[in-house]
Amino acid sequence: MAPDRLITAAPLHNLRPVGGLPTRTGDVVRDDLIWRSAAPLSRRTPASEAVVALGVRAVVDLRDARERASTPGAWQHPVLQARPMPVFEDRLHEIRFADLSELYAVMIDESGAALARAFAAVSEHAAGGVLIHCTAGKDRTGVLSALVLDVLGVERTLVLDDFAQSQQRLGPSYLAELFADVDAASLPGIAAHRATASPPELLEGAFARIDGEWGGSSAYLRAHGLDEDAIPRLRTLMGVRDEA
């Protein structure tokens, strides 16, 4: 089955490659090594077979332990290595935020080391095929995927457009699975909004913090512990040249 048909058929919402976009050097980022998605919420069909069919051999799970407990054994497969890499370091339930922009500010300001570790795991496993996911695959996954594309030299406008795709891909079927054990009529509108919204302004705000405080994505990741060789190694693997 062709990759695009596998994506359509897979029991994973918001499944797509982190790649396939042009860079400022005129290269195109490979679209067959790094993938992103929502969490494997389906009770009916295991997701592991679908991602293995895409060539994935490692999964970087950005959720906290409480979230992972809701999908036990999701990635049990002989050829898959699951890597828990919680962006909020098991503190998400403690964070109070009025809107998603506040959560993104917390993520950038307080979770830099966790994002750098997750980036390193993606770089380490990309050659064998790696999937990044959180719950919806739009916030933590969206920021990490944006950092990957940004350091690979994709224009920011394209990175923002890619980020915003999540809110088109996360619709009623996703919400139905996410809130399967909850009476949907009792949910406040903000719950559905937080679960599916990914306007580009959220990522613009995150980049503004990264640029203003650290001078760009590469410097941000390195300041938070990323090995100096990780980004050049990933650029080579993903088929993009260094910028002059």
Secondary structure as UniProt FT lines:
FT   HELIX           3..9
FT   TURN            13..14
FT   STRAND          16..17
FT   STRAND          22..23
FT   TURN            24..25
FT   STRAND          34..37
FT   HELIX           48..53
FT   TURN            54..55
FT   STRAND          58..61
FT   HELIX           65..68
FT   TURN            69..70
FT   TURN            72..75
FT   TURN            78..79
FT   STRAND          81..84
FT   TURN            87..90
FT   HELIX           92..94
FT   HELIX           100..110
FT   HELIX           112..125
FT   HELIX           126..128
FT   STRAND          130..133
FT   HELIX           140..151
FT   TURN            152..153
FT   HELIX           156..164
FT   HELIX           166..169
FT   HELIX           172..178
FT   TURN            179..181
FT   HELIX           184..186
FT   HELIX           189..196
FT   HELIX           200..214
FT   HELIX           217..223
FT   TURN            224..225
FT   TURN            228..229
FT   HELIX           230..237
FT   TURN            238..239
//
